[in-house]
Amino acid sequence: MATATAASSADSDTECSVCHELFKNPKLLPCAHVLCRHCLLSWLTSNPEALCPLCRGAIADPKEKSKTKGWVEVVDALPDDVAMAALVESTRVLSQDHVCVGCKSAADSICLSCNDMMCKPCGQSHTNFSMARHHKVEDLSSMTAEELAVSQPDHCSVHTSKPCELFCPTHGAAICHLCASAKHRACPDLTELAEAADKSREELSQMVMSLLTEEQQLEEAVAALERHLEATEKVVQEAVAEIDMTCDKLENSVKEFRRRLKEMTLDAKAKVKDTVLTVKVTLLDHRGRLTSHRRVANRTTRGSTNKGMCDVTRALRDL
């Protein structure tokens, strides 16, 4: 029987906010929110202003639709969130019934290469087969979706049976040796994929630190605005109290004057408050986008393959 804890830790991240199901073909929006490709197409069709359903940030210029055959080209031009796709697949695998693929008994281990669940005896014999001699079998009870996702081999998108071992900076693609010989012979600076991933990991780490700093600065700015609001409120309250004390000493002939003076003071307060709250909302929206970018970078750093690391880094860098 599958355990609920196997995927629960990633549920909030791996579920689409539109369909509330695991992501299918997740697309990374310019605001760093993620939606299923199908959900995004449906949303844009129903909401041609092309704003994110979560933060109202711009997904695309509505004019772009008129330059193409429709929203399909606009959506397909957005980067795939390969790290999220890998995490979703790992979540799906771990959510299945823990049954040994060989003898159908309760499984307590999983092969990181083929994602097959096995009992202890079958797991021990699994690597005895020539095709699986390099496979790694791990304890299933402690396996997380992120650990399973990052352990998956990088396969070439063209030669799907071949591993990706190189990275082409010119095309921004992870490739196999066949691709390098056939289509990338003229490309300079081909590097080992692991080396490129290390650079991407470092860049993502620096990006996370930078985003954290900006988030903190925005939080401090919001806090300063809130303090300003409190100070304004205090000043206004003191002013109102003083007005009341002064007006109470006057004859009935000045009651109308007191009413008008309080009305002017409170009106000024409302204008200041509206202005400050407008700035606060803008800063909070900006902070939300920064947080989304940081989460994507964090998630990719923790749970992406080398290829995914490179792809997401490129996507975030271009956002």
C-alpha positions, 0 to 999 in steps of 0.5 A: 500500500502506498504511503501518504507521506511519500509525496505529501511534502511536495504536494503544494509545489507539484499541484497546478493552481488552476486544475489542482492536480499534478502538473502536466507539461509545466510551463514557467511564466515570466513571473516565475509561477508555474502552470500546466500547458493545457491549463495555461492555454485554457486560461489565455483563451478565456482571459485574452488580457494574458495576465497570470491568474495568481499574481496578475503579472503579464504572461505575454503581450496580447498583441503577440497572439495576432502575430501568430496562429494563436496562443499555442505558439505563445505558450510553447515559446515559454520555457518548460520547467524541467525541474518541476516535471522531474519532481512531479514524475518522482512524486507520481512514482513514490505515490504508487503502491509499494509492490515489488515488480518481481514477486509482487510482495511488499517493496522496501527498495527502489532502483534509481535508474529504472524506478522499479520498486522491489523487495529486499531479495529482488533488490539484491539480485537486481544488479546481478543482471548485466543490463542493471549492473550499474544501477543503484538500489536505495531504501524506499522508506527514506526516499524523497521525491527530490532525491529520486528526481535528482538521481534520474539519468540525463538522456539526450532529447534526440538520441533518447537511449544515449546519456547526455554528457556534454553541454553546448553553450552556443545552443544552450543544450545538453547533448550526447556524443552523437549530437556533438559529432553530428550537429555541434562539430562547429560549436566552440567551447563544448564542455562536460555537462557536469562542469556546466551544471556546477557553474549553473548550480553556483549561478543559481546559488548566487541568484538565490542569495541576491533574491533573498537580499532583495526580498529582505530589502522589500520587507524592510521597505514594507515595514517602514511603510507600516511604521509610517502608517502607525506614526501617521495614525498616532499623529492624526489621533492626537490631532483629533483629540486636541481638536475635541478638547478645543472645541469642547471649550467653545460655545455651540456656535463653533460646533459646525467649525469643529465638524469641518476641521475634523473632517479635513483632518480625517480626509488628509489621513485617508489620502496619506493612507491610500497613497502608502497602501498603494505603494505597499501593494506594489512592493508586496507584488514585487516581493511575490515575484522575487519569492517565486523566482527564488523558489524555482531556483531553490527547487532546481538546485535541490532536485534537478538533474544536470540537464534540468539545472542548465535549462532552468538556469537559462530560463530564469536568467532570461526572465 
